[in-house]
Amino acid sequence: MSPLRVLIADDHALFRAGLEALFSSTPESGIRLVASCADGKSALDRLRTGDVDVAVVDHQMGSFTGLDLVREVSRMDGPAVVLLSSFGATSLVAEALRAGASGWVLKADAIEDLVEAVGTAARGGIFVSRGIPPAGLRDALASLGPSPRELEVLELLAAGRTTTEIASLLGVGAKTVETHRSHLFIKLGASNVAAAVAEGMRSGWLRRP
């Protein structure tokens, strides 16, 4: 299996150097560092080349933040983005996930957590730091409701469509569909499609047949 191609972006030189050392010295993790950027705009330019699987980005970076980058990458159906932050407020995490982030890792988390987050994001899943209260995050996400695209995905899941079929119908990549599905599972407190559909009906997100 080819290693996951990772880009890192952080405007703090020392922290960025630490990430560079981490990903460069752990080939057994299946991760290969392909780019290191000091700001969000240069990171976005690099991501447009299409040779990055996962971007690990600081949540707060100057005038073009990690959240700004997430929104731009989501519009271009780009790679998964994992945000790094010193803050764990559920409202911040919910906003990032709603924007399209594939993960939120606290800077105080273990190295193993960041490696797990990268792998999870590459598979189309969502990783949220264990330091974030699950119930609070679920409530914060649920209060936002589903995005229009998430609702489309939920309706297609309820119709029995597979990830590949949904991707084709919506004109997006399978990984994007998996990300939307993961968001839905978190928001609905579901662990599988059947539970998500049932909870979607109970919550009024889905119309009953």
N, C-alpha and C positions, 0 to 999 in steps of 0.2 A: 504493500500500500504506500502511495506517495505521501510524504510528510505534508502536514497542513502549513500553508503559507500564511505567515502572520505579519501584519504591520502594527507598529506601536507608535503612539503619538502622545507626547506629554511636554509641556513647556517648562518643566523643571528639569534641568540638565542632569542633576544627580539621580533623580528617580528614574529618568529615561535610561541613564547608563545602567542602572540596576536591572531594568527590564531587558535591556540588550544582553547583559551578562547572563541573566536567567535563561532566556530562550536560546542563546548561543551555546550554553554549556549543558543543556539537557536534551541531547538528540534522542534519548530513549523515550521522550515524551511524544515523539512523532510530530514535533513542531519545528518549522524552519523559519527563522526571521528573515524577511525579504526587504523590509524597509523600516526606517526609524525617522520620525518627523518631530519637529519642535513646535508645530502649530497646526491648527485644524485645517486651514486652507491648503497647505502643502500636502497634508494627509489626504484630503479629498482629491486633489490633482493626481496623486499617486494611485488612489483607489480606482480612478477612471481607466487605468490601464488594463484592468480586468484580471490581473495575475495575483490577487490576494484573496484568501479564503475567509479570514477573520481579522478584523481590526480591533486592537485593544487600545482604547482611547481615554484620556483623562476627561472627566466630566466638565471641569472648569478650565478653559484655556483662552485667555484673552478675549478678543472681540468675537471670535468664531469658536464657540464652545463645542464640547463633545456632543451635546444635544443638538446643536445646529448641524453637525456632521451627520448624526443619525438621521435627521429629517431629509437631508440632501441624498444620502445613500438610499433611503427608502424610496425616494422618488425615482431613482434610476435603477431600482431592483438590483442593488449592488450586494457586496458581501455582508456577512453578519458583523455586527458591531457590539463589542462588550465594553461597557463603560466602567472606569475606575473612579472611585470617589472616597473622600474622607467622611462623607455624610451618609447617614442611613435613614433619613426621614422617608416614610412610606409614600408621601405625596411626591417626592422627587423621583423615587423609583417608579411609581405608577406612571408619571408623566413620561419618563424615558421609555418604558415598555410600550406605552400607547403610541409613542412616536416611531417605534420600530426597533428599539434596541433588543439585542438577544441576550443581554446579561448585565448584571450590576454586581461588581465585586468591590468590597471595601478594601482600602489600602492597608488595613490592619489584618486582613485575612491571610491565611497560610498560602504559601506558594502553590501547594497542591490544589487549592481551591481555584486559583487563576488558571492552572493547566486544565482542570476539569471544566471550567467555564468555557475555555476555548474549544475543547472537544465537543461539548454540548451544543454550543452555537454553530459549529461546523456541521452538525447533524440536523440542524433546523430546530433545535430545542431552545429552551430558555433556562438560564442559570441565574438564580438570585442568591446573594450571600446569605449564609445561615444566620448572620447577624441581623437580618431584617425580619421582624415579626410576621409570620405567614398570614395570620388573621387580619392584621392591620393592612398588609399589602393587598390581600384579596378584597377587603372592604373599599380600599382606595381605588382599586381598578374597577370594581363593580360599579362604583359611583360614577365613573366616567362613561359606563355603558360600552357597547361594542362599536368599533369604527364601522363605516359602511362596508369596507372590504372584509372585515371579520364577520359581519353579518352575512355577507354573500357566501363566505366559506362555511359558516355554520349551516346555512340553508342547504348547501350542496352536500355537506356531511349527512344531514338529516335525510337527504334523498338517496343516500347510499353510495355516493360518488367516492372514488378513490383519490388519493393525493395526486396521482398522475393525471387523472381525468379533470380534477379541479384546476390544476395548473394549466392544462390545455384550454379549458373553457374560459379562464380568466386572463390568459395570455401572460402568465408569470412563471417563474421557475418553481420547481417542486420544493426547493428549500424555503422559498417565500411562503408557500402554502403551509409548510410545517411550522414556520414561525407564527403565522396567524393562528394556527390550531393550538400551539402552545400558549399563546396569549389567551385564547378562549378558555382553555382548561384552567388557567390560573384565575381568571375572572369569575368563572363559574364554579370553582372549587371541584372540578371533575378530574378523574384520572384516566378516562377513556371516552371514546366517541359516544357510546350509548348514554353514559352519565351526562355528558355535555349537552346532548340533544334533549334529554329529559329535563335538565335544569334550565336549558334555554326556553323550553315550553313553559315551565313553572314560572320563570321570571318575566315571561312576556316577550322575550327576544325573538321567539319563533311562534308563528301562528300554528295553531293545532289544525291538523288535516280535517 
